Amino acid sequence: MLEEFARRDPSVILDDTELPPAEVATRNAIAASKKEAILGRSGDAFEFTLLLSEAEALNYAWHLAKVTAENETQPERAHALEGIGGEMENLYGQVFVLLRSRESLSTRK
């Protein structure tokens, strides 16, 4: 879908991934702490930490797509972003349900 948008609109540059230095540093710090937190666990703790990490990523993606859609001037792209946001919201809900089920299992033990 993104490649099709880029073919139709030369202002869409897919290989420009430049982010502000603070954003790059923040993402690197998060990645390092997530790696340590996830790989340093096993069993139920690993599963819970992985699900929590996925929930955080999906929540970010959902809201990024939503805000981007609200600011997109091209209706087709806005609609596509709304769809992506909806998918991320749905996946977030599924992961949240899994997290809740893990929580209720752990409180029973």
Secondary structure in CASP SS format (residue, H / E / C, confidence):
PFRMAT SS
TARGET T0000
AUTHOR 0000-0000-0000
METHOD secondary structure of the structure
MODEL  1
M C 1.00
L H 1.00
E H 1.00
E H 1.00
F H 1.00
A H 1.00
R H 1.00
R H 1.00
D C 1.00
P C 1.00
S C 1.00
V C 1.00
I C 1.00
L C 1.00
D C 1.00
D C 1.00
T C 1.00
E C 1.00
L C 1.00
P C 1.00
P H 1.00
A H 1.00
E H 1.00
V H 1.00
A H 1.00
T H 1.00
R H 1.00
N H 1.00
A H 1.00
I H 1.00
A H 1.00
A H 1.00
S H 1.00
K H 1.00
K H 1.00
E H 1.00
A H 1.00
I H 1.00
L H 1.00
G C 1.00
R C 1.00
S C 1.00
G H 1.00
D H 1.00
A H 1.00
F H 1.00
E H 1.00
F H 1.00
T H 1.00
L H 1.00
L H 1.00
L H 1.00
S H 1.00
E H 1.00
A H 1.00
E H 1.00
A H 1.00
L H 1.00
N H 1.00
Y H 1.00
A H 1.00
W H 1.00
H H 1.00
L H 1.00
A H 1.00
K H 1.00
V H 1.00
T H 1.00
A H 1.00
E H 1.00
N H 1.00
E C 1.00
T C 1.00
Q C 1.00
P H 1.00
E H 1.00
R H 1.00
A H 1.00
H H 1.00
A H 1.00
L H 1.00
E H 1.00
G H 1.00
I H 1.00
G H 1.00
G H 1.00
E H 1.00
M H 1.00
E H 1.00
N H 1.00
L H 1.00
Y H 1.00
G H 1.00
Q H 1.00
V H 1.00
F H 1.00
V H 1.00
L H 1.00
L H 1.00
R H 1.00
S H 1.00
R H 1.00
E H 1.00
S H 1.00
L H 1.00
S H 1.00
T H 1.00
R H 1.00
K C 1.00
END
